[in-house]
Amino acid sequence: MTSGGPDLFVICKSCGSEVSPYITECPYCGNRLRKRAPKLDREGRPSDKARRAKRPSPSLGPLRRGEIPGIRHDARPYATIAIVLTSLVLLVLIKAGVVPLSDVALVFGHFDDPWWHVLTAPFAYANSGYAFAALFAIAIFGWLNERRHGPLAVVALFLLGGAGGMLAVAATESFPLAFGGNGAALALVVAWAIPDLLEVRRNREIDGDLLGAAVIAIILLLLPVADQSADALAGVAGLVAGILLGYPLARLRAAR
């Protein structure tokens, strides 16, 4: 800051980012900074009334272990890590023959399968290529959603997109053969993209890579072409689940 001049930036209380002192909302998290932008004089400095207004002193709170002063600490994405690790461990056990695929996947008619297979099937993989594509998307967009909305939102998206997709398959196909997390991955991708899509609709600039997210979503939708166990209906159900849960999450975030 220069002596007698305007502040170069202020600190957002919600996310700790440095932002312009002349905006009303944080461009990174949407937090409301002030009711209206300060009035400027002819030299581009805040008016006397605005200068007299009490500015909150920036504070990052007490430092955590291993945290560097001045740098915001991001919690580890524990929910995303747990989902990915569970899927990888189950993949190894299935490949080794320790866990039969029929014990965790939808491989029989939905009247014969135990109901809980819709919960275990999104974690199961028999094809390493399918596992890599789905788990890569789950890891990336699970982490991004967990930073934005927290771990409970990631678990809800995974279950609604994954288990919900498997439930749709079991309810509509006589002898389904479906497993894997293509539906869960699509739910996470779509839920992450919705806030940026809403910003684009308002003609605002965004930092997210919507094109990259669209490419990953297309790959996930086309997975059934390469592996029939990645059921197309499960993918579509996951996409719908991402919209149904992602939109209210985005609105809730914007309202904070």
N, C-alpha and C positions, 0 to 999 in steps of 0.2 A: 504494500500500500504506500502511496505517496503522501507526504505531509499536506494537509488541507484539501486533498483531492478525494474523489469517490473511492469506496472500497472496491478492490479488484474482484472479490468474491465473498460469498457467505457460505456457511456450512449448513447443509440440510440436516435437520434433527433426526430424520427417519433413516437415511442410508449413509450419512456422513460424507457425502460427495461435496466437492467445491462447485458452486453454481454462481451464476451472475446475480448481482444484487438487484437487478431491474426486472426480474421475472416473478410471477406469482406462484408457479408450480415447479417442482423439481423435475427435470426432464428424464431422470434416471428411475425414480420410483413413483412419481406422481403425487408426492406429498405436497399439501398446501403450505406455501411459505408465508404468504401474507394475503390480505384481502384484495389489495390492488397494488400495482407497481408505483414506486415513489415518483413524485413530480421532479423534473429536472429544470435547472436554470439554463440560460443561454449558453453557458460554457460546458453543459453536460454533467454538472454536478447536482447532487440532491439538494432540494430547496431547504431553507432553514428549518422548516417544520419537520421535514423528513430526517434532517440531521439530528434534531433534538430527540427524535423517537429512540427509545431504548432498544439497543440491539442485544439479542441474547448472546452471551459469550459461548463460543464453540467449546464443546467438551466431548471427548471420546469415552469418558468413563474410565473405570479402573482397568489397567492392562491385564490381559490373560497370559498364562504361561506360554512363552515362545512368541508373543506378539510384539511387533516393532512399533514404537511410539509414532503416531501420525498416520499409520496404515490400518485401515479397517479390517477387523478379523471376521472371516467367514467360517461359520460352523461347518463341520464335515457333513457330507450328505449321507447320513447313516442309513436312511431308508433305502436309498438307491443302491448303496453298497451291499446291503443285506439281500436285496432282490437279485442283483447280479451274481453275488457269491452263491446263493442258494441254487440258482439255475446252473452255474458252472459245476458245482458239486454234484448235482443230480445228473448232469450230462456225463460226467466221469463214471458215476455209478451205473448208469444205463449202458454206456459203452462197455464197461467191464462185466456186465451181466449180473451185477449184484442186485439191482432193482429192475424187475421186468417192466417193460414199457406199458404193458397192459394194466399195471398196478397204479399208474399215475395219469395215463392219457385216455382220451375218448376213442376207444377202439371197438366198441360194441354198440348195439342199439341203445338209445337213451333209456329204454325201459329196463335194460339189464345192467347198465353201468351204475355203480354207486354214485350218489348225488355229489359227493365231495370231489369227484374227478374233475368237475368244472373249476375247482379251486387249485388243484395240483397240475392240471394240464398246461396252463400258461408258463409254468416253470420247467416243463419237460422238453428235451430236444434229443433227437437221434442223429441229426445231420449237423456237422460242424459248421458248414457254410450258412445254414439257416440260423444257427445259434449265434454266429458272429454278427450277421446283419441285424438281427433283432436285438441282441444284447448291446451292440454298439449304440443303437438308437436309444435304448432304455437308459444306458449309462449317461449319455450326453444330455438328453432332454429330461431325464429324471433329476440329474444334478441341477440343471437350470431351473426347473420347476420347484425344486426343493429350496433353492436360494430365494426364489420369489414368493412362494406360498407356504413353505414348511413341509416337514416329513409326512404329516397326516394327509395332505393333499396328494402327495405322490402315491401313497398306499391306496388312497381312494381311487385315483386315476388308473392305477395298475389293476386293481380288482374289478372296477367297472368296465374297463376296456378289455382285460384279459379274461376274467371269469365270465363277464357278461357276454363276450364274444363266444366263448365255449358253450354257454347256456343257449345262445341262439342257434348254434350248430346242432346241439343235442335235441333241441325242440323242433327242428325242421328237417333233419336228415334221419332216415331209418337206420343206417349202419355207418355212423360217422367214424372217420379216422382223422382226428384233429388233435394237435398239441402245439406248444410253442407260444411265444409272446408277441406275434405280429399285431394282434389286436391291442394289447397293452402298450406296445411301442407307438402305435398310431395315436392312441389316446393321449399319450404324453407329448408327442410332436404337435398335435393340433391344439392342445391346451396351452402350450408355450407360445404358439403363433398367434392366438386370438388377441392378446393385448396389443401386439404390433399391428395386426390387421385393423383394429379399431382406431389406432393412431393414424394409419395411412388413410382411412376413411375420413378422418378429420383434417386431412392435408397437413399432417405434422411429420417432422423428420423422425426417423427411428434408427437405433443402433444395431438391431438384430438382423440376422441374415435370413430373410424370408425365402430367398431363392434356394439356399442350401437346405432349409427345412422342407421345401416343396420337393426337392430332388430325393431326399431321404424318404418322404412320405410315399412318393411314386414307387420307389424301390420296394418298400414294405407292402404296398398294394399289389405289386407284381410277383411277390415271393411265391404265391401258389402255382405260378407257371413253372418255377424251378423245383419246388418241393410241395407235393400234394398235401402233406401234413399241415402246411400253413394254409388253413382253410380261408377262402376268399370271403366267406360270410363273416368269419371272426374278425377279419381286417376291417370290413365295412362297419361292423358293430363297434369296433374300437374307435373308428373315426367319429361315429355318431356320439359315442360316450365322451370323447374329447371335447366335442362341441357342447354337449349338455352340461358337463361339469366345468369346462374351461371358461365359458362365458360368465357364469356367476362368480367364479374366482377372480376373473379380470375386473368385473364391476366392484367386487368387494375390495380389491386392492386399490382401485382408483378412488374409492370413497374414503379411504383412510386419511 
